[in-house]
């Protein structure tokens, strides 16, 4: 049986306005580290919500606002 390695590429993330993204996704969108995202949350420049499971998600509106202010 011939077995070939399969490679999977991650689909490019396309956020929808008005939605939320993970901390990691926000960091990628802003081209900063996760730590910087947490700093921006703490200083009020990024807004978040908590999911029922307790995860913290960043609101895309606040990501877009921060991206526009660079």
C-alpha positions, 0 to 999 in steps of 0.5 A: 500500500502506497502512503503519501503525506497529505498537507492541509493548509489552513483556510485564510481567516475572513472575519465578518464585521460585527462578530468576534474573533479569538485573541490569537486571530486578533493578534494576527489581524493587528500584526502584534503579539497575543501579549499586546492584544491583552495590553490593548484590552486592559487599556480599553482600546480593544473590547471583548466579550465572554462566551458561555464557556468562559473564553474571551473574544475580541469584538471585530468592531474594536479591531477595525477601529484600532487598525484604522487608528494606526 
